């Protein structure tokens, strides 16, 4: 059996009853879901009776003596690396992060809200979330428009008409301003206009 390394981060961060007592944040190590004397992170996720039933319903094949075991490290090692050797498919394993997450949420609902979440409901929520995540990762394939060298050359050679270009100039604290504009309606003809104050001149 693999043993959990002392710095196994996931187990250190999650606040099980046993971990809270170790941190002097509580006095009761027991599990409110099943009454076990020592609620560890591994117990919450894998060996608590509701958790065991949830994993059994998840279609991920179990391995006696390996999964579920009393080692948090070994359980995740099985799910990540060895479950396929025991017949698990990628489709079966795709939802395991959500199974673990909803098991944890079910435990919190019991602790903080006094609510009992049944294992079948946990599995259904997990599958729904896993499917929504899968769909969200699908990127629509945008088919680019086919262009030829000739079509790009034609687009560059044709002027964009009609076209209007303007510019202006003014000074702070002055009523005088100037505006200049040029309009092209056809390639061979341009209309120029300039404004200064209230006077307007047009040149063709």
MODELLER restraints for C-alpha pairs under 7 A, 6 or more apart:
rsr = mdl.restraints
at = mdl.atoms
rsr.add(forms.Gaussian(group=physical.xy_distance, feature=features.Distance(at['CA:2:A'], at['CA:71:A']), mean=6.94, stdev=0.5))
rsr.add(forms.Gaussian(group=physical.xy_distance, feature=features.Distance(at['CA:2:A'], at['CA:73:A']), mean=7.00, stdev=0.5))
rsr.add(forms.Gaussian(group=physical.xy_distance, feature=features.Distance(at['CA:2:A'], at['CA:74:A']), mean=5.54, stdev=0.5))
rsr.add(forms.Gaussian(group=physical.xy_distance, feature=features.Distance(at['CA:3:A'], at['CA:71:A']), mean=6.11, stdev=0.5))
rsr.add(forms.Gaussian(group=physical.xy_distance, feature=features.Distance(at['CA:3:A'], at['CA:73:A']), mean=6.75, stdev=0.5))
rsr.add(forms.Gaussian(group=physical.xy_distance, feature=features.Distance(at['CA:4:A'], at['CA:71:A']), mean=6.24, stdev=0.5))
rsr.add(forms.Gaussian(group=physical.xy_distance, feature=features.Distance(at['CA:4:A'], at['CA:72:A']), mean=6.59, stdev=0.5))
rsr.add(forms.Gaussian(group=physical.xy_distance, feature=features.Distance(at['CA:4:A'], at['CA:73:A']), mean=5.20, stdev=0.5))
rsr.add(forms.Gaussian(group=physical.xy_distance, feature=features.Distance(at['CA:11:A'], at['CA:41:A']), mean=5.90, stdev=0.5))
rsr.add(forms.Gaussian(group=physical.xy_distance, feature=features.Distance(at['CA:14:A'], at['CA:41:A']), mean=6.72, stdev=0.5))
rsr.add(forms.Gaussian(group=physical.xy_distance, feature=features.Distance(at['CA:16:A'], at['CA:39:A']), mean=6.14, stdev=0.5))
rsr.add(forms.Gaussian(group=physical.xy_distance, feature=features.Distance(at['CA:16:A'], at['CA:40:A']), mean=5.58, stdev=0.5))
rsr.add(forms.Gaussian(group=physical.xy_distance, feature=features.Distance(at['CA:16:A'], at['CA:41:A']), mean=5.68, stdev=0.5))
rsr.add(forms.Gaussian(group=physical.xy_distance, feature=features.Distance(at['CA:17:A'], at['CA:28:A']), mean=6.61, stdev=0.5))
rsr.add(forms.Gaussian(group=physical.xy_distance, feature=features.Distance(at['CA:17:A'], at['CA:29:A']), mean=4.83, stdev=0.5))
rsr.add(forms.Gaussian(group=physical.xy_distance, feature=features.Distance(at['CA:17:A'], at['CA:30:A']), mean=6.52, stdev=0.5))
rsr.add(forms.Gaussian(group=physical.xy_distance, feature=features.Distance(at['CA:17:A'], at['CA:39:A']), mean=5.53, stdev=0.5))
rsr.add(forms.Gaussian(group=physical.xy_distance, feature=features.Distance(at['CA:17:A'], at['CA:40:A']), mean=6.87, stdev=0.5))
rsr.add(forms.Gaussian(group=physical.xy_distance, feature=features.Distance(at['CA:18:A'], at['CA:29:A']), mean=4.55, stdev=0.5))
rsr.add(forms.Gaussian(group=physical.xy_distance, feature=features.Distance(at['CA:18:A'], at['CA:38:A']), mean=6.11, stdev=0.5))
rsr.add(forms.Gaussian(group=physical.xy_distance, feature=features.Distance(at['CA:18:A'], at['CA:39:A']), mean=5.45, stdev=0.5))
rsr.add(forms.Gaussian(group=physical.xy_distance, feature=features.Distance(at['CA:18:A'], at['CA:40:A']), mean=5.65, stdev=0.5))
rsr.add(forms.Gaussian(group=physical.xy_distance, feature=features.Distance(at['CA:20:A'], at['CA:26:A']), mean=5.56, stdev=0.5))
rsr.add(forms.Gaussian(group=physical.xy_distance, feature=features.Distance(at['CA:21:A'], at['CA:27:A']), mean=5.46, stdev=0.5))
rsr.add(forms.Gaussian(group=physical.xy_distance, feature=features.Distance(at['CA:21:A'], at['CA:28:A']), mean=6.82, stdev=0.5))
rsr.add(forms.Gaussian(group=physical.xy_distance, feature=features.Distance(at['CA:21:A'], at['CA:29:A']), mean=6.55, stdev=0.5))
rsr.add(forms.Gaussian(group=physical.xy_distance, feature=features.Distance(at['CA:29:A'], at['CA:37:A']), mean=6.22, stdev=0.5))
rsr.add(forms.Gaussian(group=physical.xy_distance, feature=features.Distance(at['CA:29:A'], at['CA:38:A']), mean=5.06, stdev=0.5))
rsr.add(forms.Gaussian(group=physical.xy_distance, feature=features.Distance(at['CA:29:A'], at['CA:39:A']), mean=5.83, stdev=0.5))
rsr.add(forms.Gaussian(group=physical.xy_distance, feature=features.Distance(at['CA:30:A'], at['CA:36:A']), mean=5.34, stdev=0.5))
rsr.add(forms.Gaussian(group=physical.xy_distance, feature=features.Distance(at['CA:30:A'], at['CA:37:A']), mean=4.33, stdev=0.5))
rsr.add(forms.Gaussian(group=physical.xy_distance, feature=features.Distance(at['CA:30:A'], at['CA:38:A']), mean=4.93, stdev=0.5))
rsr.add(forms.Gaussian(group=physical.xy_distance, feature=features.Distance(at['CA:30:A'], at['CA:39:A']), mean=5.36, stdev=0.5))
rsr.add(forms.Gaussian(group=physical.xy_distance, feature=features.Distance(at['CA:31:A'], at['CA:37:A']), mean=6.67, stdev=0.5))
rsr.add(forms.Gaussian(group=physical.xy_distance, feature=features.Distance(at['CA:31:A'], at['CA:38:A']), mean=6.72, stdev=0.5))
rsr.add(forms.Gaussian(group=physical.xy_distance, feature=features.Distance(at['CA:31:A'], at['CA:39:A']), mean=5.07, stdev=0.5))
rsr.add(forms.Gaussian(group=physical.xy_distance, feature=features.Distance(at['CA:32:A'], at['CA:111:A']), mean=6.46, stdev=0.5))
rsr.add(forms.Gaussian(group=physical.xy_distance, feature=features.Distance(at['CA:33:A'], at['CA:107:A']), mean=6.71, stdev=0.5))
rsr.add(forms.Gaussian(group=physical.xy_distance, feature=features.Distance(at['CA:33:A'], at['CA:110:A']), mean=6.66, stdev=0.5))
rsr.add(forms.Gaussian(group=physical.xy_distance, feature=features.Distance(at['CA:34:A'], at['CA:48:A']), mean=6.76, stdev=0.5))
rsr.add(forms.Gaussian(group=physical.xy_distance, feature=features.Distance(at['CA:34:A'], at['CA:49:A']), mean=6.97, stdev=0.5))
rsr.add(forms.Gaussian(group=physical.xy_distance, feature=features.Distance(at['CA:42:A'], at['CA:70:A']), mean=6.81, stdev=0.5))
rsr.add(forms.Gaussian(group=physical.xy_distance, feature=features.Distance(at['CA:42:A'], at['CA:71:A']), mean=6.72, stdev=0.5))
rsr.add(forms.Gaussian(group=physical.xy_distance, feature=features.Distance(at['CA:42:A'], at['CA:72:A']), mean=4.96, stdev=0.5))
rsr.add(forms.Gaussian(group=physical.xy_distance, feature=features.Distance(at['CA:44:A'], at['CA:51:A']), mean=6.89, stdev=0.5))
rsr.add(forms.Gaussian(group=physical.xy_distance, feature=features.Distance(at['CA:44:A'], at['CA:104:A']), mean=6.85, stdev=0.5))
rsr.add(forms.Gaussian(group=physical.xy_distance, feature=features.Distance(at['CA:45:A'], at['CA:51:A']), mean=5.86, stdev=0.5))
rsr.add(forms.Gaussian(group=physical.xy_distance, feature=features.Distance(at['CA:45:A'], at['CA:100:A']), mean=6.10, stdev=0.5))
rsr.add(forms.Gaussian(group=physical.xy_distance, feature=features.Distance(at['CA:45:A'], at['CA:103:A']), mean=6.22, stdev=0.5))
rsr.add(forms.Gaussian(group=physical.xy_distance, feature=features.Distance(at['CA:45:A'], at['CA:104:A']), mean=6.54, stdev=0.5))
rsr.add(forms.Gaussian(group=physical.xy_distance, feature=features.Distance(at['CA:46:A'], at['CA:52:A']), mean=5.89, stdev=0.5))
rsr.add(forms.Gaussian(group=physical.xy_distance, feature=features.Distance(at['CA:46:A'], at['CA:68:A']), mean=5.83, stdev=0.5))
rsr.add(forms.Gaussian(group=physical.xy_distance, feature=features.Distance(at['CA:47:A'], at['CA:68:A']), mean=6.51, stdev=0.5))
rsr.add(forms.Gaussian(group=physical.xy_distance, feature=features.Distance(at['CA:50:A'], at['CA:119:A']), mean=6.05, stdev=0.5))
rsr.add(forms.Gaussian(group=physical.xy_distance, feature=features.Distance(at['CA:51:A'], at['CA:103:A']), mean=6.36, stdev=0.5))
rsr.add(forms.Gaussian(group=physical.xy_distance, feature=features.Distance(at['CA:53:A'], at['CA:119:A']), mean=6.27, stdev=0.5))
rsr.add(forms.Gaussian(group=physical.xy_distance, feature=features.Distance(at['CA:54:A'], at['CA:119:A']), mean=4.78, stdev=0.5))
rsr.add(forms.Gaussian(group=physical.xy_distance, feature=features.Distance(at['CA:54:A'], at['CA:120:A']), mean=6.75, stdev=0.5))
rsr.add(forms.Gaussian(group=physical.xy_distance, feature=features.Distance(at['CA:54:A'], at['CA:122:A']), mean=6.92, stdev=0.5))
rsr.add(forms.Gaussian(group=physical.xy_distance, feature=features.Distance(at['CA:54:A'], at['CA:123:A']), mean=6.28, stdev=0.5))
rsr.add(forms.Gaussian(group=physical.xy_distance, feature=features.Distance(at['CA:57:A'], at['CA:123:A']), mean=6.88, stdev=0.5))
rsr.add(forms.Gaussian(group=physical.xy_distance, feature=features.Distance(at['CA:58:A'], at['CA:123:A']), mean=6.11, stdev=0.5))
rsr.add(forms.Gaussian(group=physical.xy_distance, feature=features.Distance(at['CA:59:A'], at['CA:92:A']), mean=6.42, stdev=0.5))
rsr.add(forms.Gaussian(group=physical.xy_distance, feature=features.Distance(at['CA:60:A'], at['CA:88:A']), mean=6.04, stdev=0.5))
rsr.add(forms.Gaussian(group=physical.xy_distance, feature=features.Distance(at['CA:60:A'], at['CA:92:A']), mean=5.86, stdev=0.5))
rsr.add(forms.Gaussian(group=physical.xy_distance, feature=features.Distance(at['CA:60:A'], at['CA:93:A']), mean=6.68, stdev=0.5))
rsr.add(forms.Gaussian(group=physical.xy_distance, feature=features.Distance(at['CA:61:A'], at['CA:86:A']), mean=6.87, stdev=0.5))
rsr.add(forms.Gaussian(group=physical.xy_distance, feature=features.Distance(at['CA:61:A'], at['CA:87:A']), mean=6.97, stdev=0.5))
rsr.add(forms.Gaussian(group=physical.xy_distance, feature=features.Distance(at['CA:61:A'], at['CA:88:A']), mean=6.20, stdev=0.5))
rsr.add(forms.Gaussian(group=physical.xy_distance, feature=features.Distance(at['CA:62:A'], at['CA:68:A']), mean=6.92, stdev=0.5))
rsr.add(forms.Gaussian(group=physical.xy_distance, feature=features.Distance(at['CA:67:A'], at['CA:75:A']), mean=5.73, stdev=0.5))
rsr.add(forms.Gaussian(group=physical.xy_distance, feature=features.Distance(at['CA:67:A'], at['CA:78:A']), mean=6.86, stdev=0.5))
rsr.add(forms.Gaussian(group=physical.xy_distance, feature=features.Distance(at['CA:68:A'], at['CA:75:A']), mean=6.07, stdev=0.5))
rsr.add(forms.Gaussian(group=physical.xy_distance, feature=features.Distance(at['CA:69:A'], at['CA:75:A']), mean=6.30, stdev=0.5))
rsr.add(forms.Gaussian(group=physical.xy_distance, feature=features.Distance(at['CA:95:A'], at['CA:126:A']), mean=6.47, stdev=0.5))
rsr.add(forms.Gaussian(group=physical.xy_distance, feature=features.Distance(at['CA:95:A'], at['CA:127:A']), mean=6.16, stdev=0.5))
rsr.add(forms.Gaussian(group=physical.xy_distance, feature=features.Distance(at['CA:95:A'], at['CA:130:A']), mean=5.30, stdev=0.5))
rsr.add(forms.Gaussian(group=physical.xy_distance, feature=features.Distance(at['CA:98:A'], at['CA:126:A']), mean=4.92, stdev=0.5))
rsr.add(forms.Gaussian(group=physical.xy_distance, feature=features.Distance(at['CA:98:A'], at['CA:129:A']), mean=6.97, stdev=0.5))
rsr.add(forms.Gaussian(group=physical.xy_distance, feature=features.Distance(at['CA:98:A'], at['CA:130:A']), mean=6.57, stdev=0.5))
rsr.add(forms.Gaussian(group=physical.xy_distance, feature=features.Distance(at['CA:99:A'], at['CA:123:A']), mean=6.40, stdev=0.5))
rsr.add(forms.Gaussian(group=physical.xy_distance, feature=features.Distance(at['CA:99:A'], at['CA:126:A']), mean=5.17, stdev=0.5))
rsr.add(forms.Gaussian(group=physical.xy_distance, feature=features.Distance(at['CA:102:A'], at['CA:122:A']), mean=5.86, stdev=0.5))
rsr.add(forms.Gaussian(group=physical.xy_distance, feature=features.Distance(at['CA:102:A'], at['CA:126:A']), mean=6.49, stdev=0.5))
rsr.add(forms.Gaussian(group=physical.xy_distance, feature=features.Distance(at['CA:103:A'], at['CA:122:A']), mean=6.60, stdev=0.5))
rsr.add(forms.Gaussian(group=physical.xy_distance, feature=features.Distance(at['CA:106:A'], at['CA:117:A']), mean=5.56, stdev=0.5))
rsr.add(forms.Gaussian(group=physical.xy_distance, feature=features.Distance(at['CA:109:A'], at['CA:115:A']), mean=5.35, stdev=0.5))
rsr.add(forms.Gaussian(group=physical.xy_distance, feature=features.Distance(at['CA:110:A'], at['CA:116:A']), mean=5.63, stdev=0.5))
rsr.add(forms.Gaussian(group=physical.xy_distance, feature=features.Distance(at['CA:161:A'], at['CA:184:A']), mean=6.67, stdev=0.5))
rsr.add(forms.Gaussian(group=physical.xy_distance, feature=features.Distance(at['CA:161:A'], at['CA:185:A']), mean=5.98, stdev=0.5))
rsr.add(forms.Gaussian(group=physical.xy_distance, feature=features.Distance(at['CA:161:A'], at['CA:186:A']), mean=6.82, stdev=0.5))
rsr.add(forms.Gaussian(group=physical.xy_distance, feature=features.Distance(at['CA:162:A'], at['CA:184:A']), mean=5.60, stdev=0.5))
rsr.add(forms.Gaussian(group=physical.xy_distance, feature=features.Distance(at['CA:162:A'], at['CA:185:A']), mean=4.54, stdev=0.5))
rsr.add(forms.Gaussian(group=physical.xy_distance, feature=features.Distance(at['CA:162:A'], at['CA:186:A']), mean=6.98, stdev=0.5))
rsr.add(forms.Gaussian(group=physical.xy_distance, feature=features.Distance(at['CA:163:A'], at['CA:183:A']), mean=5.71, stdev=0.5))
rsr.add(forms.Gaussian(group=physical.xy_distance, feature=features.Distance(at['CA:163:A'], at['CA:184:A']), mean=5.19, stdev=0.5))
rsr.add(forms.Gaussian(group=physical.xy_distance, feature=features.Distance(at['CA:163:A'], at['CA:185:A']), mean=6.65, stdev=0.5))
rsr.add(forms.Gaussian(group=physical.xy_distance, feature=features.Distance(at['CA:164:A'], at['CA:182:A']), mean=5.83, stdev=0.5))
rsr.add(forms.Gaussian(group=physical.xy_distance, feature=features.Distance(at['CA:164:A'], at['CA:183:A']), mean=4.40, stdev=0.5))
rsr.add(forms.Gaussian(group=physical.xy_distance, feature=features.Distance(at['CA:164:A'], at['CA:184:A']), mean=6.44, stdev=0.5))
rsr.add(forms.Gaussian(group=physical.xy_distance, feature=features.Distance(at['CA:165:A'], at['CA:181:A']), mean=5.66, stdev=0.5))
rsr.add(forms.Gaussian(group=physical.xy_distance, feature=features.Distance(at['CA:165:A'], at['CA:182:A']), mean=5.41, stdev=0.5))
rsr.add(forms.Gaussian(group=physical.xy_distance, feature=features.Distance(at['CA:165:A'], at['CA:183:A']), mean=6.48, stdev=0.5))
rsr.add(forms.Gaussian(group=physical.xy_distance, feature=features.Distance(at['CA:166:A'], at['CA:180:A']), mean=5.67, stdev=0.5))
rsr.add(forms.Gaussian(group=physical.xy_distance, feature=features.Distance(at['CA:166:A'], at['CA:181:A']), mean=4.27, stdev=0.5))
rsr.add(forms.Gaussian(group=physical.xy_distance, feature=features.Distance(at['CA:166:A'], at['CA:182:A']), mean=6.52, stdev=0.5))
rsr.add(forms.Gaussian(group=physical.xy_distance, feature=features.Distance(at['CA:167:A'], at['CA:179:A']), mean=5.88, stdev=0.5))
rsr.add(forms.Gaussian(group=physical.xy_distance, feature=features.Distance(at['CA:167:A'], at['CA:180:A']), mean=5.39, stdev=0.5))
rsr.add(forms.Gaussian(group=physical.xy_distance, feature=features.Distance(at['CA:167:A'], at['CA:181:A']), mean=6.49, stdev=0.5))
rsr.add(forms.Gaussian(group=physical.xy_distance, feature=features.Distance(at['CA:168:A'], at['CA:178:A']), mean=5.62, stdev=0.5))
rsr.add(forms.Gaussian(group=physical.xy_distance, feature=features.Distance(at['CA:168:A'], at['CA:179:A']), mean=4.32, stdev=0.5))
rsr.add(forms.Gaussian(group=physical.xy_distance, feature=features.Distance(at['CA:168:A'], at['CA:180:A']), mean=6.22, stdev=0.5))
rsr.add(forms.Gaussian(group=physical.xy_distance, feature=features.Distance(at['CA:169:A'], at['CA:177:A']), mean=5.91, stdev=0.5))
rsr.add(forms.Gaussian(group=physical.xy_distance, feature=features.Distance(at['CA:169:A'], at['CA:178:A']), mean=5.26, stdev=0.5))
rsr.add(forms.Gaussian(group=physical.xy_distance, feature=features.Distance(at['CA:169:A'], at['CA:179:A']), mean=6.51, stdev=0.5))
rsr.add(forms.Gaussian(group=physical.xy_distance, feature=features.Distance(at['CA:170:A'], at['CA:176:A']), mean=6.58, stdev=0.5))
rsr.add(forms.Gaussian(group=physical.xy_distance, feature=features.Distance(at['CA:170:A'], at['CA:177:A']), mean=4.57, stdev=0.5))
rsr.add(forms.Gaussian(group=physical.xy_distance, feature=features.Distance(at['CA:170:A'], at['CA:178:A']), mean=6.43, stdev=0.5))
rsr.add(forms.Gaussian(group=physical.xy_distance, feature=features.Distance(at['CA:176:A'], at['CA:196:A']), mean=6.95, stdev=0.5))
rsr.add(forms.Gaussian(group=physical.xy_distance, feature=features.Distance(at['CA:176:A'], at['CA:197:A']), mean=5.36, stdev=0.5))
rsr.add(forms.Gaussian(group=physical.xy_distance, feature=features.Distance(at['CA:177:A'], at['CA:196:A']), mean=5.68, stdev=0.5))
rsr.add(forms.Gaussian(group=physical.xy_distance, feature=features.Distance(at['CA:177:A'], at['CA:197:A']), mean=5.63, stdev=0.5))
rsr.add(forms.Gaussian(group=physical.xy_distance, feature=features.Distance(at['CA:178:A'], at['CA:195:A']), mean=5.46, stdev=0.5))
rsr.add(forms.Gaussian(group=physical.xy_distance, feature=features.Distance(at['CA:178:A'], at['CA:196:A']), mean=4.49, stdev=0.5))
rsr.add(forms.Gaussian(group=physical.xy_distance, feature=features.Distance(at['CA:178:A'], at['CA:197:A']), mean=6.73, stdev=0.5))
rsr.add(forms.Gaussian(group=physical.xy_distance, feature=features.Distance(at['CA:179:A'], at['CA:194:A']), mean=5.54, stdev=0.5))
rsr.add(forms.Gaussian(group=physical.xy_distance, feature=features.Distance(at['CA:179:A'], at['CA:195:A']), mean=4.94, stdev=0.5))
rsr.add(forms.Gaussian(group=physical.xy_distance, feature=features.Distance(at['CA:179:A'], at['CA:196:A']), mean=6.58, stdev=0.5))
rsr.add(forms.Gaussian(group=physical.xy_distance, feature=features.Distance(at['CA:180:A'], at['CA:193:A']), mean=5.90, stdev=0.5))
rsr.add(forms.Gaussian(group=physical.xy_distance, feature=features.Distance(at['CA:180:A'], at['CA:194:A']), mean=4.41, stdev=0.5))
rsr.add(forms.Gaussian(group=physical.xy_distance, feature=features.Distance(at['CA:180:A'], at['CA:195:A']), mean=6.43, stdev=0.5))
rsr.add(forms.Gaussian(group=physical.xy_distance, feature=features.Distance(at['CA:181:A'], at['CA:192:A']), mean=5.82, stdev=0.5))
rsr.add(forms.Gaussian(group=physical.xy_distance, feature=features.Distance(at['CA:181:A'], at['CA:193:A']), mean=5.17, stdev=0.5))
rsr.add(forms.Gaussian(group=physical.xy_distance, feature=features.Distance(at['CA:181:A'], at['CA:194:A']), mean=6.23, stdev=0.5))
rsr.add(forms.Gaussian(group=physical.xy_distance, feature=features.Distance(at['CA:182:A'], at['CA:190:A']), mean=6.77, stdev=0.5))
rsr.add(forms.Gaussian(group=physical.xy_distance, feature=features.Distance(at['CA:182:A'], at['CA:191:A']), mean=5.62, stdev=0.5))
rsr.add(forms.Gaussian(group=physical.xy_distance, feature=features.Distance(at['CA:182:A'], at['CA:192:A']), mean=4.46, stdev=0.5))
rsr.add(forms.Gaussian(group=physical.xy_distance, feature=features.Distance(at['CA:182:A'], at['CA:193:A']), mean=6.29, stdev=0.5))
rsr.add(forms.Gaussian(group=physical.xy_distance, feature=features.Distance(at['CA:183:A'], at['CA:190:A']), mean=5.70, stdev=0.5))
rsr.add(forms.Gaussian(group=physical.xy_distance, feature=features.Distance(at['CA:183:A'], at['CA:191:A']), mean=5.15, stdev=0.5))
rsr.add(forms.Gaussian(group=physical.xy_distance, feature=features.Distance(at['CA:183:A'], at['CA:192:A']), mean=6.52, stdev=0.5))
rsr.add(forms.Gaussian(group=physical.xy_distance, feature=features.Distance(at['CA:184:A'], at['CA:190:A']), mean=4.76, stdev=0.5))
rsr.add(forms.Gaussian(group=physical.xy_distance, feature=features.Distance(at['CA:184:A'], at['CA:191:A']), mean=6.55, stdev=0.5))
rsr.add(forms.Gaussian(group=physical.xy_distance, feature=features.Distance(at['CA:190:A'], at['CA:204:A']), mean=6.96, stdev=0.5))
rsr.add(forms.Gaussian(group=physical.xy_distance, feature=features.Distance(at['CA:191:A'], at['CA:203:A']), mean=6.79, stdev=0.5))
rsr.add(forms.Gaussian(group=physical.xy_distance, feature=features.Distance(at['CA:191:A'], at['CA:204:A']), mean=5.45, stdev=0.5))
rsr.add(forms.Gaussian(group=physical.xy_distance, feature=features.Distance(at['CA:192:A'], at['CA:202:A']), mean=6.26, stdev=0.5))
rsr.add(forms.Gaussian(group=physical.xy_distance, feature=features.Distance(at['CA:192:A'], at['CA:203:A']), mean=5.55, stdev=0.5))
rsr.add(forms.Gaussian(group=physical.xy_distance, feature=features.Distance(at['CA:192:A'], at['CA:204:A']), mean=6.38, stdev=0.5))
rsr.add(forms.Gaussian(group=physical.xy_distance, feature=features.Distance(at['CA:193:A'], at['CA:201:A']), mean=6.27, stdev=0.5))
rsr.add(forms.Gaussian(group=physical.xy_distance, feature=features.Distance(at['CA:193:A'], at['CA:202:A']), mean=4.84, stdev=0.5))
rsr.add(forms.Gaussian(group=physical.xy_distance, feature=features.Distance(at['CA:193:A'], at['CA:203:A']), mean=6.39, stdev=0.5))
rsr.add(forms.Gaussian(group=physical.xy_distance, feature=features.Distance(at['CA:194:A'], at['CA:200:A']), mean=6.24, stdev=0.5))
rsr.add(forms.Gaussian(group=physical.xy_distance, feature=features.Distance(at['CA:194:A'], at['CA:201:A']), mean=5.84, stdev=0.5))
rsr.add(forms.Gaussian(group=physical.xy_distance, feature=features.Distance(at['CA:194:A'], at['CA:202:A']), mean=6.73, stdev=0.5))
rsr.add(forms.Gaussian(group=physical.xy_distance, feature=features.Distance(at['CA:195:A'], at['CA:201:A']), mean=6.71, stdev=0.5))
